[in-house]
């Protein structure tokens, strides 16, 4: 029996829709133009015209796109037929391709609403996807992630894999622009793999290009260039104009970074020509910025200055183009010997960046965004040091630190400022009673500011890459079976000579030291560094050491090293959680948990304790316990550290028995962390901890990886310890790596013994560690060194 012409047309339209999603725009037109049917219904004619319009718009054939769209809109008129939603979408796509994202957004929102009302989930998913694209083009990255995540979820319920693939790739690009290269690479590579599987060449080349940008940021320029060349080949093969432009733009950038100015000039000229032919000024600005870099490297100062200023002031540009142009101007003036102009442009670039950062709404976005300014801050700090302004360099270096933490604690003024407020490092050292060691790991040079109550000294250290390599090796050795002291580990000694020895004359015997680390140093316990003389020993035997996040946060701290002293001046109330029921095989019960809880509890008055154990130790119980009323909080449990989404780090407790409290076990980061399941109601997430303000003198997380695994530029390690600091706790004890149950129980018992004697947390923790090191079978730092003290405001 012959197929119905109506159904044949429906299958034809469906095939065209699939081809459109795969980026095969010319094939879309071929399919829709084949065997036109004079008996087509109004609906099918509208659908065909809308699809043709989108295909032409994607190929930048704007005249033909407008013609088809005009016909479709005329047919729709004032009618609200289901297919008219596709006309709204088509108009939005055309506006987006013409560089009008704000106007396109209104059309996509209209499409999504229309589709939802008419029960068209497929159209709704594509509208949400396009809303995400529009937000990306406007650099509204929070919004882009929200829309794209919604598109992914809607497409998943439809089993629409192509939309899901696009959503993953678009999220990868959003996270790249947020400065989260690690998450961006994972999402981009997954999207590329899925695109190859379904034969979606357009998306394949897009996600290859995305990955190339990450490789370039990691310094793998050859690998990045190969990614771009592959993308260019695919785009040329199918005639994808936008894909060709994107690949050329990226090739121009990587060529100028590698110093190949002839190639950079060639690629930037070709990219500019494509953008110019489309009358897309925004797309012109990216290759134009590369042309400015070519002129700067060719020492054509006048031309470079003119181009950079043109990009900076163009109203079609965006914040990232603006701060990049200002940064390039600063470097140009510095290299050409105009220091005052360079200083002004560095400050201008940083003000532009901080203004863009302040527009972000969520901690998830603000945390990685600082990575985007790391090179500007590094170049400016190096510039100020070279100009013999070490105090200014320290002030600006500290301005880059712990901004998200400080904002949450109310330590930053509203709005943006062109310069950080005055800083009195000596006064901070005097108030804390410590020597403060402030580190800066730079690309060309690293620095150490050693701050005492009397003075601040600056020491020059090796480039950050050298220090990072030594830290990585030593961290690996600390986790191994061999005792690093007995083997006289060379990296442990090298790191001591590099990081501590320069300031040794400022460190008195039994010194109290606050370390403000940078980069990889956040993952290093300084107590384990090996002092070579007079006899090889750990630095903990010479000093009491704690970590801090910034001078600004320290300056806001209550009097004393750890805030209020621990000698009866505040009610010593305890909130104790742990010995929870195992939720699954992944988190078995801790054999010593009950003993540790009993040991901790005995150090506090029974009337001032609130203890949650076994079935009662649930996340909802913590959130409902009014944790702000306690001066001490202690967890005895497993901990998880989410590297890609640190605010999904969690304390593992017992499963909740009710749904009264909603926890953040689903978030926009779920796409990148599929291990987070809907039934993870036994996890107390870092993002939920932040939402419950604390006044605790001390929070102890007797769990693995409580300090977190991932350090963000300027922000330090972000995980459970950061979350409790962000909530307002004054001191945190948390683990850098997996701690053993038996040694932890012994360590904590001694620690609380010392607190009962009136010692402050830093001294009590050091004494407890030394007792394991010198008087037990747990002398290897693997057992006593994971726990660190982090001091806050």
C-alpha positions as CSV (number, residue, x, y, z in Angstrom):
1,X,0.0,0.0,0.0
2,X,1.4,3.4,-1.0
3,X,2.4,5.7,1.8
4,X,0.1,8.7,2.6
5,X,1.5,11.9,1.1
6,X,0.8,13.6,4.4
7,X,2.9,11.1,6.4
8,X,5.6,11.2,3.7
9,X,5.9,14.9,4.3
10,X,5.9,14.5,8.1
11,X,8.9,12.1,7.8
12,X,10.6,14.5,5.4
13,X,10.2,17.3,7.9
14,X,11.4,15.0,10.8
15,X,14.5,14.1,8.8
16,X,15.2,17.7,8.1
17,X,14.9,18.5,11.8
18,X,17.4,15.8,12.6
19,X,19.8,17.1,9.9
20,X,19.4,20.6,11.3
21,X,20.4,19.5,14.8
22,X,23.4,17.7,13.3
23,X,24.5,20.9,11.6
24,X,24.0,19.6,8.1
25,X,22.3,22.7,6.8
26,X,22.7,22.3,3.0
27,X,21.3,18.8,3.3
28,X,18.3,20.3,5.2
29,X,17.5,22.4,2.1
30,X,17.9,19.4,-0.2
31,X,15.5,17.3,1.8
32,X,12.9,20.0,2.1
33,X,13.0,20.9,-1.6
34,X,12.6,17.4,-2.8
35,X,9.3,16.5,-4.3
36,X,7.2,19.4,-3.2
37,X,3.6,18.4,-2.4
38,X,0.9,20.8,-3.6
39,X,-1.5,19.4,-1.1
40,X,0.6,20.4,1.9
41,X,-1.3,21.6,4.9
42,X,-0.8,25.1,6.3
43,X,1.1,23.5,9.2
44,X,3.5,21.6,7.0
45,X,4.2,24.7,4.8
46,X,4.9,26.8,8.0
47,X,7.2,24.1,9.3
48,X,9.1,23.8,6.0
49,X,9.6,27.6,5.7
50,X,10.7,27.8,9.4
51,X,13.3,25.0,9.0
52,X,14.6,26.5,5.7
53,X,14.9,29.9,7.4
54,X,17.0,28.4,10.3
55,X,19.2,26.5,7.8
56,X,19.9,29.6,5.8
57,X,20.5,31.7,8.9
58,X,23.1,29.1,10.2
59,X,24.8,29.3,6.8
60,X,24.7,33.2,7.1
61,X,22.5,33.5,4.0
62,X,20.5,36.1,5.8
63,X,18.6,37.4,2.8
64,X,17.1,34.0,1.9
65,X,16.5,33.3,5.6
66,X,14.5,36.5,5.9
67,X,12.5,35.7,2.8
68,X,11.4,32.2,4.1
69,X,10.7,33.6,7.5
70,X,8.6,36.4,6.2
71,X,6.4,33.9,4.3
72,X,6.0,31.8,7.4
73,X,5.1,34.7,9.6
74,X,2.5,35.8,7.0
75,X,0.9,32.4,7.0
76,X,0.8,32.4,10.8
77,X,-0.7,35.8,11.0
78,X,-2.5,36.1,14.3
79,X,-3.2,32.4,14.5
80,X,-1.7,30.4,17.3
81,X,-1.2,27.1,15.5
82,X,1.3,24.7,17.0
83,X,3.8,25.1,14.2
84,X,4.0,28.9,14.7
85,X,6.2,28.2,17.7
86,X,8.8,27.1,15.2
87,X,8.5,30.4,13.5
88,X,9.3,32.2,16.7
89,X,12.4,30.0,17.1
90,X,13.5,30.6,13.5
91,X,13.3,34.4,14.0
92,X,15.3,34.1,17.2
93,X,18.0,32.0,15.4
94,X,18.2,34.6,12.7
95,X,18.6,37.4,15.2
96,X,21.3,35.4,17.1
97,X,23.3,34.7,14.0
98,X,23.1,38.4,13.1
99,X,24.7,39.3,16.4
100,X,21.5,40.5,18.2
101,X,21.4,38.2,21.3
102,X,19.1,40.4,23.4
103,X,16.4,40.5,20.8
104,X,16.9,36.8,20.1
105,X,16.4,36.1,23.8
106,X,12.8,37.5,23.8
107,X,11.9,35.3,20.8
108,X,13.4,32.1,22.4
109,X,11.5,32.8,25.7
110,X,8.3,33.3,23.6
111,X,9.1,30.0,21.9
112,X,9.7,28.1,25.1
113,X,6.4,29.4,26.6
114,X,4.5,28.6,23.5
115,X,5.9,25.1,23.3
116,X,5.2,24.4,26.9
117,X,1.6,25.5,26.6
118,X,1.2,23.3,23.5
119,X,3.0,20.3,25.0
120,X,5.8,20.4,22.4
121,X,8.7,19.2,24.5
122,X,11.1,18.9,21.6
123,X,10.5,22.6,20.6
124,X,10.8,23.6,24.2
125,X,14.2,21.8,24.5
126,X,15.6,23.6,21.4
127,X,14.3,26.9,22.6
128,X,16.0,26.4,26.0
129,X,19.2,25.4,24.2
130,X,19.0,28.6,22.1
131,X,18.4,30.7,25.2
132,X,21.6,29.2,26.6
133,X,23.4,30.2,23.4
134,X,22.1,33.7,23.6
135,X,23.2,34.1,27.2
136,X,26.6,32.8,26.2
137,X,27.0,35.3,23.5
138,X,26.1,38.1,26.0
139,X,28.6,36.6,28.5
140,X,25.8,35.9,31.1
141,X,27.4,32.7,32.1
142,X,25.2,31.9,35.2
143,X,22.2,32.3,33.0
144,X,23.7,30.3,30.2
145,X,24.3,27.4,32.5
146,X,20.8,27.5,33.9
147,X,19.1,27.5,30.5
148,X,21.4,24.8,29.1
149,X,21.0,22.6,32.1
150,X,17.2,22.9,31.6
151,X,17.6,22.0,27.9
152,X,19.7,18.9,28.9
153,X,17.1,17.7,31.4
154,X,14.2,18.3,28.9
155,X,16.1,16.5,26.2
156,X,16.9,13.6,28.5
157,X,13.2,13.0,29.2
158,X,12.6,12.9,25.5
159,X,15.7,10.7,24.8
160,X,16.8,13.5,22.4
161,X,20.4,12.7,22.3
162,X,21.5,15.3,19.8
163,X,20.1,18.1,22.0
164,X,21.8,16.6,25.0
165,X,25.1,16.5,23.1
166,X,24.7,20.2,22.2
167,X,23.9,21.0,25.8
168,X,27.0,19.3,27.1
169,X,29.2,21.1,24.6
170,X,27.6,24.4,25.3
171,X,28.1,23.9,29.0
172,X,31.8,23.1,28.3
173,X,32.1,26.5,26.6
174,X,30.3,28.2,29.4
175,X,32.6,26.7,32.0
176,X,35.6,27.6,29.9
177,X,34.5,31.3,29.9
178,X,34.0,31.0,33.7
179,X,37.6,30.0,34.0
180,X,36.9,26.4,34.9
181,X,39.1,24.7,32.3
182,X,39.1,21.3,34.0
183,X,35.3,21.0,33.9
184,X,35.2,22.5,30.4
185,X,37.6,19.9,29.1
186,X,35.6,17.0,30.5
187,X,32.3,18.2,29.1
188,X,33.8,19.1,25.7
189,X,35.5,15.8,25.2
190,X,32.3,13.9,26.2
191,X,30.2,16.1,23.8
192,X,32.8,15.5,21.0
193,X,32.6,11.7,21.6
194,X,28.8,11.8,21.5
195,X,28.8,14.0,18.3
196,X,31.1,11.5,16.5
197,X,28.8,8.7,17.5
198,X,25.7,10.3,16.0
199,X,27.6,11.8,13.0
200,X,27.1,15.4,14.0
201,X,30.1,17.0,12.2
202,X,29.1,20.6,13.1
203,X,29.1,19.9,16.8
204,X,32.1,17.7,16.6
205,X,34.2,20.5,15.3
206,X,32.8,22.9,17.8
207,X,33.7,20.7,20.8
208,X,37.2,20.0,19.3
209,X,37.7,23.8,19.2
210,X,36.5,24.1,22.8
211,X,39.0,21.5,23.9
212,X,41.7,23.3,22.0
213,X,41.2,26.4,24.0
214,X,41.7,24.4,27.2
215,X,44.9,22.9,25.9
216,X,46.1,26.4,25.0
217,X,45.4,27.6,28.5
218,X,47.4,24.6,29.9
219,X,50.4,25.7,27.7
220,X,49.9,22.8,25.3
221,X,50.0,25.0,22.2
222,X,50.9,22.3,19.7
223,X,48.0,20.1,20.8
224,X,45.7,23.1,20.7
225,X,46.8,24.0,17.2
226,X,46.1,20.4,16.0
227,X,42.6,20.6,17.5
228,X,41.9,23.8,15.6
229,X,43.3,22.4,12.4
230,X,41.1,19.4,12.7
231,X,38.1,21.6,13.3
232,X,39.0,23.8,10.3
233,X,39.2,20.7,8.1
234,X,35.8,19.5,9.2
235,X,34.2,23.0,8.8
236,X,35.7,23.3,5.3
237,X,34.5,19.9,4.3
238,X,30.9,20.8,5.0
239,X,31.1,24.5,4.2
240,X,30.2,25.6,7.7
241,X,31.0,29.3,7.6
242,X,30.7,29.9,11.4
243,X,32.8,26.8,12.1
244,X,35.5,28.0,9.7
245,X,35.5,31.4,11.4
246,X,35.7,29.9,14.9
247,X,38.7,27.7,13.9
248,X,40.5,30.5,12.1
249,X,40.0,32.8,15.1
250,X,41.5,30.2,17.4
251,X,44.4,29.4,15.0
252,X,45.2,33.1,14.9
253,X,45.3,33.3,18.7
254,X,47.5,30.2,19.2
255,X,49.9,31.3,16.4
256,X,50.5,34.7,18.0
257,X,51.0,33.0,21.4
258,X,53.6,30.6,19.9
259,X,55.3,33.5,18.1
260,X,54.5,32.5,14.6
261,X,53.5,36.0,13.4
262,X,53.1,35.2,9.7
263,X,50.6,32.4,10.4
264,X,48.8,34.6,13.0
265,X,48.5,37.4,10.4
266,X,47.1,35.0,7.8
267,X,44.5,33.4,10.1
268,X,43.4,36.7,11.6
269,X,43.0,38.3,8.2
270,X,40.8,35.4,7.0
271,X,38.7,35.4,10.2
272,X,38.2,39.1,10.0
273,X,37.1,38.9,6.4
274,X,34.4,36.4,7.2
275,X,33.1,38.5,10.1
276,X,33.2,41.6,8.0
277,X,31.2,40.0,5.2
278,X,28.5,39.1,7.7
279,X,28.6,42.7,9.1
280,X,29.3,41.1,12.5
281,X,31.3,43.7,14.4
282,X,31.7,41.5,17.6
283,X,33.2,38.7,15.5
284,X,35.6,41.3,13.9
285,X,37.0,42.3,17.3
286,X,38.6,38.9,18.2
287,X,40.9,38.7,15.1
288,X,41.5,42.5,15.5
289,X,42.8,41.9,19.0
290,X,45.2,39.3,17.5
291,X,46.3,41.9,14.9
292,X,47.2,44.2,17.8
293,X,49.3,41.5,19.5
294,X,51.1,41.0,16.1
295,X,51.9,44.7,16.0
296,X,53.1,44.7,19.6
297,X,55.4,41.7,19.0
298,X,56.7,43.5,15.9
299,X,57.4,46.6,18.1
300,X,55.0,48.7,16.1
301,X,53.9,50.5,19.2
302,X,51.6,53.1,17.5
303,X,49.7,50.5,15.5
304,X,49.3,48.2,18.5
305,X,48.1,51.0,20.8
306,X,45.6,52.1,18.2
307,X,44.2,48.6,17.7
308,X,44.0,47.7,21.4
309,X,42.3,51.0,22.2
310,X,39.8,50.4,19.3
311,X,38.9,47.0,20.7
312,X,38.6,48.4,24.3
313,X,36.2,51.2,23.3
314,X,34.1,49.4,20.8
315,X,30.5,49.2,22.1
316,X,29.9,46.0,20.2
317,X,32.5,44.3,22.4
318,X,32.1,42.5,25.7
319,X,33.8,42.5,29.1
320,X,36.4,39.8,28.3
321,X,37.5,41.6,25.1
322,X,37.7,44.8,27.0
323,X,39.9,43.5,29.9
324,X,42.1,41.6,27.4
325,X,42.7,44.7,25.3
326,X,43.5,46.7,28.5
327,X,45.9,44.0,29.7
328,X,47.6,44.0,26.3
329,X,48.0,47.8,26.5
330,X,49.5,47.5,29.9
331,X,52.1,45.0,28.7
332,X,52.8,47.1,25.6
333,X,53.5,50.2,27.7
334,X,55.6,48.2,30.1
335,X,57.7,46.7,27.4
336,X,58.1,50.0,25.6
337,X,59.3,51.8,28.8
338,X,56.2,53.8,29.8
339,X,55.7,52.6,33.4
340,X,53.1,55.2,34.4
341,X,50.8,54.3,31.5
342,X,51.4,50.6,32.2
343,X,50.4,51.0,35.8
344,X,47.2,52.8,34.8
345,X,46.2,50.1,32.3
346,X,46.9,47.2,34.7
347,X,44.5,48.8,37.2
348,X,42.0,49.5,34.5
349,X,42.1,45.9,33.3
350,X,41.6,44.6,36.8
351,X,38.7,47.0,37.5
352,X,37.0,45.8,34.3
353,X,37.5,42.2,35.3
354,X,36.3,42.7,38.9
355,X,33.2,44.5,37.5
356,X,32.4,41.5,35.3
357,X,33.0,39.1,38.3
358,X,30.6,41.1,40.5
359,X,27.8,40.5,38.0
360,X,27.9,36.8,38.6
361,X,25.4,35.6,41.2
362,X,26.5,32.1,42.3
363,X,29.5,30.9,44.2
364,X,29.8,28.1,41.7
365,X,30.5,30.7,39.1
366,X,32.6,33.2,41.1
367,X,35.0,30.6,42.4
368,X,36.6,29.6,39.0
369,X,36.1,33.0,37.4
370,X,39.1,34.4,39.1
371,X,41.3,32.1,36.9
372,X,40.5,34.5,34.0
373,X,42.5,37.3,35.7
374,X,45.4,35.2,37.0
375,X,47.7,36.4,34.2
376,X,46.7,40.1,34.7
377,X,47.4,39.9,38.4
378,X,50.6,37.9,37.9
379,X,51.9,40.4,35.3
380,X,51.0,43.4,37.6
381,X,52.5,41.9,40.7
382,X,55.7,41.2,38.8
383,X,55.6,44.8,37.3
384,X,55.3,46.4,40.8
385,X,58.1,44.3,42.2
386,X,60.4,45.2,39.3
387,X,59.6,48.9,40.0
388,X,60.6,48.3,43.6
389,X,57.2,48.7,45.1
390,X,56.9,45.5,47.1
391,X,54.3,46.8,49.5
392,X,52.0,47.8,46.6
393,X,52.7,44.4,45.0
394,X,51.6,42.6,48.2
395,X,48.5,44.7,48.5
396,X,47.4,43.8,44.9
397,X,48.4,40.2,45.4
398,X,46.3,40.0,48.5
399,X,43.4,41.7,46.6
400,X,43.3,38.7,44.3
401,X,42.9,36.3,47.3
402,X,39.8,34.8,48.9
403,X,37.4,37.2,47.2
404,X,34.4,34.9,47.2
405,X,35.1,34.0,50.9
406,X,35.5,37.6,51.8
407,X,32.3,38.6,50.1
408,X,30.4,36.0,51.9
409,X,31.8,37.2,55.2
410,X,30.9,40.8,54.4
411,X,34.6,41.9,54.2
412,X,34.5,43.5,50.8
413,X,32.8,46.9,50.1
414,X,29.8,47.0,47.9
415,X,30.5,47.7,44.2
416,X,33.9,47.7,42.6
417,X,36.9,49.9,43.3
418,X,39.8,50.9,41.1
419,X,42.3,49.9,43.9
420,X,42.3,47.7,47.0
421,X,42.0,49.4,50.3
422,X,45.2,50.1,52.4
423,X,46.8,47.1,54.0
424,X,48.8,47.1,57.3
425,X,50.6,43.7,57.2
426,X,52.7,44.4,60.3
427,X,49.6,45.2,62.4
428,X,48.0,42.0,61.3
429,X,51.2,40.1,62.3
430,X,51.1,41.9,65.6
431,X,47.4,41.1,66.3
432,X,47.8,37.4,65.4
433,X,51.1,37.1,67.3
434,X,52.6,35.3,64.3
435,X,55.0,35.6,61.4
436,X,53.0,35.5,58.2
437,X,54.4,33.9,55.1
438,X,52.6,35.1,52.0
439,X,53.3,33.2,48.8
440,X,52.9,34.1,45.2
441,X,53.6,31.5,42.5
442,X,54.2,33.4,39.2
443,X,54.9,32.3,35.7
444,X,58.2,34.1,35.4
445,X,59.1,34.5,39.1
446,X,57.6,33.6,42.5
447,X,57.7,35.6,45.7
448,X,57.5,35.3,49.4
449,X,56.6,38.1,51.7
450,X,57.7,37.4,55.3
451,X,55.7,39.6,57.6
452,X,56.6,40.2,61.3
453,X,55.2,42.9,63.7
454,X,58.3,45.0,62.9
455,X,58.8,44.7,59.1
456,X,57.9,43.0,55.8
457,X,60.7,41.4,53.7
458,X,60.3,40.2,50.1
459,X,62.2,37.2,48.8
460,X,62.4,36.0,45.2
461,X,61.6,32.4,44.6
462,X,61.8,30.2,41.4
463,X,59.1,30.2,38.8
464,X,55.8,28.5,39.9
465,X,56.3,25.6,37.5
466,X,59.4,24.4,39.3
467,X,57.8,24.7,42.7
468,X,54.6,22.9,41.5
469,X,56.6,20.0,40.2
470,X,58.4,19.5,43.6
471,X,55.2,19.8,45.5
472,X,53.5,17.2,43.3
473,X,56.4,14.7,43.8
474,X,56.5,15.3,47.6
475,X,52.8,14.9,48.0
476,X,53.0,11.5,46.2
477,X,55.9,10.5,48.4
478,X,54.0,11.4,51.6
479,X,51.2,9.0,50.6
480,X,53.6,6.2,50.0
481,X,54.7,3.4,52.5
482,X,58.2,4.9,52.9
483,X,58.9,7.4,55.7
484,X,60.2,10.6,54.0
485,X,62.3,11.4,57.1
486,X,64.0,8.1,57.2
487,X,64.7,8.2,53.4
488,X,65.9,11.9,53.7
489,X,63.5,12.8,50.9
490,X,65.2,15.3,48.6
491,X,62.0,17.1,47.6
492,X,61.0,17.6,51.3
493,X,64.4,19.3,51.8
494,X,64.3,21.2,48.5
495,X,60.9,22.7,49.4
496,X,62.1,23.7,52.8
497,X,65.2,25.4,51.3
498,X,63.0,27.1,48.7
499,X,60.0,28.1,50.7
500,X,61.2,28.6,54.3
501,X,64.9,29.0,54.5
502,X,65.0,32.5,52.8
503,X,63.0,33.8,55.8
504,X,64.6,31.7,58.5
505,X,66.3,34.6,60.3
506,X,62.8,36.1,60.9
507,X,61.5,32.9,62.5
508,X,62.2,32.6,66.2
509,X,62.5,29.3,68.0
510,X,59.1,27.8,68.5
511,X,57.7,30.4,66.2
512,X,54.0,30.7,65.4
513,X,53.6,30.9,61.7
514,X,50.6,31.6,59.5
515,X,51.0,30.4,55.9
516,X,49.0,32.1,53.1
517,X,49.7,29.7,50.3
518,X,49.2,30.0,46.6
519,X,48.5,27.4,43.8
520,X,49.9,24.0,44.5
521,X,51.0,25.1,48.0
522,X,47.4,24.8,49.1
523,X,47.9,21.0,48.8
524,X,51.1,21.0,50.9
525,X,51.3,20.6,54.6
526,X,54.2,22.8,55.5
527,X,54.7,20.9,58.8
528,X,56.1,18.0,56.8
529,X,58.9,19.9,55.2
530,X,62.3,18.6,56.1
531,X,64.8,20.9,57.9
532,X,68.3,19.7,57.1
533,X,70.2,21.1,60.1
534,X,71.4,20.5,62.7
535,X,69.8,17.1,62.3
536,X,67.2,16.2,59.7
537,X,63.7,16.8,61.2
538,X,60.2,17.9,60.3
539,X,59.5,21.7,60.4
540,X,56.6,21.0,62.9
541,X,59.3,20.4,65.5
542,X,60.4,24.0,65.1
543,X,57.1,25.9,64.6
544,X,53.4,26.0,65.2
545,X,51.9,26.4,61.7
546,X,48.4,27.1,60.4
547,X,46.9,28.2,57.1
548,X,45.0,31.4,56.2
549,X,43.4,32.5,53.1
550,X,44.3,36.2,52.8
551,X,45.6,39.2,54.8
552,X,42.3,40.9,54.4
553,X,40.5,38.0,56.1
554,X,43.1,37.8,58.8
555,X,42.8,41.6,59.4
556,X,39.1,41.1,60.1
557,X,39.7,38.3,62.6
558,X,38.7,38.7,66.3
559,X,41.6,39.4,68.7
560,X,44.0,36.6,69.1
561,X,45.3,34.0,66.7
562,X,42.2,31.9,66.7
563,X,39.6,34.5,67.6
564,X,38.4,34.4,71.1
565,X,40.7,32.6,73.5
566,X,39.7,29.3,74.8
567,X,40.0,29.9,78.5
568,X,36.4,30.0,79.7
569,X,35.5,33.3,78.0
570,X,32.8,31.6,76.0
571,X,30.4,28.9,76.7
572,X,32.0,25.6,75.5
573,X,29.1,24.0,73.9
574,X,29.5,21.0,71.5
575,X,27.6,19.8,68.5
576,X,28.8,16.3,67.7
577,X,27.8,14.3,64.6
578,X,29.0,10.9,63.5
579,X,29.1,7.1,63.8
580,X,26.4,7.2,61.1
581,X,24.7,4.1,59.6
582,X,26.4,3.1,56.5
583,X,24.3,4.2,53.5
584,X,25.8,1.8,51.0
585,X,28.9,-0.4,50.4
586,X,30.9,2.6,49.2
587,X,30.9,4.1,52.7
588,X,31.4,1.4,55.2
589,X,31.0,2.1,58.9
590,X,34.1,3.4,60.7
591,X,35.3,0.9,63.3
592,X,36.6,3.6,65.7
593,X,33.8,6.2,65.1
594,X,31.9,5.4,68.3
595,X,35.2,5.5,70.4
596,X,36.2,8.8,68.9
597,X,32.8,10.3,69.6
598,X,32.9,9.1,73.2
599,X,36.4,10.5,73.5
600,X,35.4,13.9,72.1
601,X,32.3,14.1,74.2
602,X,34.1,13.4,77.5
603,X,35.9,16.7,77.1
604,X,32.7,18.8,77.4
605,X,30.1,19.3,80.0
606,X,27.2,16.9,79.4
607,X,24.7,19.6,79.7
608,X,26.3,21.6,76.9
609,X,26.5,18.8,74.4
610,X,24.1,17.9,71.6
611,X,25.1,14.5,70.1
612,X,23.7,12.9,66.9
613,X,24.8,9.4,66.2
614,X,23.6,6.4,64.2
615,X,20.2,6.9,62.7
616,X,19.9,10.4,64.2
617,X,23.1,11.6,62.4
618,X,21.5,12.9,59.2
619,X,22.0,16.0,57.1
620,X,18.6,17.3,58.0
621,X,19.3,16.9,61.7
622,X,22.4,19.1,61.3
623,X,20.5,21.8,59.4
624,X,17.7,21.8,62.0
625,X,20.0,21.8,65.0
626,X,20.7,25.6,65.0
627,X,24.4,25.0,64.5
628,X,25.1,28.8,65.0
629,X,24.5,28.3,68.8
630,X,27.5,26.0,69.3
631,X,31.1,27.1,69.9
632,X,32.5,23.7,68.9
633,X,31.3,21.4,66.1
634,X,32.8,18.0,65.4
635,X,32.1,15.4,62.7
636,X,33.2,11.8,62.8
637,X,32.3,10.5,59.4
638,X,33.4,9.8,55.8
639,X,34.0,12.8,53.6
640,X,33.9,13.2,49.9
641,X,35.7,15.8,47.8
642,X,34.3,16.7,44.4
643,X,37.1,18.0,42.3
644,X,35.0,19.2,39.4
645,X,32.3,20.7,41.6
646,X,33.9,21.4,45.0
647,X,30.6,22.7,46.5
648,X,29.3,19.2,46.0
649,X,31.9,18.0,48.5
650,X,30.1,16.4,51.4
651,X,30.1,14.8,54.8
652,X,28.6,11.3,54.7
653,X,26.0,10.8,57.3
654,X,22.9,8.5,57.8
655,X,20.1,8.6,55.3
656,X,17.4,11.0,56.0
657,X,14.0,9.7,57.0
658,X,11.9,12.6,55.8
659,X,11.8,15.2,53.1
660,X,11.2,18.2,55.3
661,X,14.6,19.7,54.4
662,X,15.6,20.0,50.8
663,X,19.3,19.5,50.2
664,X,21.3,20.6,47.2
665,X,21.9,17.1,45.9
666,X,21.0,18.3,42.4
667,X,22.7,21.3,40.9
668,X,23.8,22.7,37.6
669,X,27.1,20.9,38.1
670,X,25.3,17.5,38.0
671,X,26.1,17.1,34.3
672,X,29.8,17.1,35.1
673,X,29.4,15.0,38.2
674,X,27.1,12.1,37.4
675,X,28.0,10.3,40.6
676,X,25.6,12.7,42.4
677,X,22.4,10.7,42.5
678,X,18.9,11.8,43.5
679,X,19.0,9.4,46.5
680,X,22.2,10.9,48.0
681,X,20.2,12.2,50.9
682,X,22.8,11.0,53.3
683,X,25.2,13.7,52.2
684,X,25.6,17.1,53.9
685,X,26.8,19.2,51.0
686,X,29.2,22.1,51.2
687,X,26.7,24.3,49.4
688,X,24.2,23.6,52.1
689,X,26.7,24.2,54.9
690,X,27.3,27.7,53.4
691,X,23.6,28.6,53.8
692,X,23.6,28.1,57.6
693,X,25.6,30.9,59.4
694,X,28.0,29.9,62.2
695,X,29.8,31.5,65.0
696,X,31.8,28.5,66.1
697,X,35.3,29.0,67.4
698,X,36.2,25.6,65.9
699,X,34.8,23.1,63.5
700,X,36.6,19.8,63.2
701,X,35.9,17.6,60.2
702,X,37.4,14.2,61.2
703,X,36.8,12.9,57.7
704,X,38.9,12.2,54.6
705,X,39.5,15.0,52.2
706,X,37.7,17.6,54.4
707,X,40.0,20.3,53.1
708,X,39.0,19.6,49.5
709,X,41.0,18.6,46.4
710,X,40.8,21.6,44.2
711,X,42.5,24.9,44.5
712,X,41.1,27.9,42.6
713,X,43.3,30.8,41.6
714,X,43.3,33.2,44.5
715,X,40.7,31.3,46.5
716,X,42.7,28.3,47.7
717,X,41.4,24.9,48.4
718,X,37.6,24.8,48.1
719,X,35.7,22.0,49.9
720,X,34.2,21.4,53.3
721,X,36.7,23.5,55.2
722,X,36.1,26.5,52.9
723,X,32.4,26.0,53.3
724,X,32.5,26.2,57.1
725,X,34.8,29.2,56.9
726,X,32.4,30.8,54.4
727,X,29.5,30.1,56.9
728,X,31.4,32.1,59.5
729,X,33.4,29.5,61.6
730,X,36.6,31.0,62.9
731,X,38.8,27.9,62.7
732,X,38.6,24.7,60.9
733,X,40.5,21.4,61.2
734,X,40.2,19.3,58.1
735,X,42.2,16.6,56.3
736,X,44.2,17.0,53.1
737,X,44.1,13.3,52.4
738,X,42.5,10.0,53.6
739,X,43.2,9.6,57.3
740,X,43.2,6.3,59.1
741,X,40.6,5.6,61.7
742,X,42.9,4.4,64.4
743,X,45.5,7.2,64.3
744,X,42.7,9.9,64.0
745,X,41.0,8.7,67.2
746,X,44.3,8.9,69.1
747,X,45.1,12.3,67.6
748,X,41.7,13.8,68.4
749,X,41.8,12.5,72.0
750,X,45.1,14.2,72.6
751,X,43.9,17.3,70.8
752,X,40.9,17.8,73.1
753,X,43.0,17.0,76.1
754,X,45.1,20.0,75.2
755,X,42.1,22.2,74.6
756,X,40.9,21.3,78.1
757,X,44.2,22.6,79.5
758,X,43.4,26.0,77.9
759,X,45.5,25.7,74.8
760,X,44.4,27.4,71.6
761,X,43.5,25.0,68.7
762,X,46.8,25.6,66.8
763,X,49.0,24.7,69.8
764,X,46.7,21.8,70.8
765,X,46.8,20.3,67.3
766,X,50.6,20.6,67.1
767,X,51.0,18.9,70.5
768,X,48.7,16.1,69.4
769,X,50.7,15.6,66.2
770,X,54.0,15.6,68.0
771,X,52.7,13.0,70.4
772,X,52.0,10.7,67.4
773,X,55.3,11.6,65.7
774,X,57.5,11.1,68.8
775,X,55.6,8.7,71.1
776,X,53.6,6.2,69.0
777,X,53.6,3.8,66.1
778,X,52.1,6.6,63.9
779,X,55.3,8.6,63.4
780,X,55.0,8.6,59.6
781,X,53.4,11.9,58.5
782,X,50.9,9.9,56.5
783,X,49.1,9.4,59.9
784,X,49.5,12.8,61.6
785,X,49.9,15.3,58.8
786,X,46.6,15.1,56.9
787,X,44.9,17.3,59.4
788,X,45.5,21.1,59.1
789,X,44.2,24.1,60.9
790,X,42.6,26.8,58.7
791,X,42.0,30.1,60.4
792,X,39.3,32.5,59.3
793,X,37.8,35.8,60.4
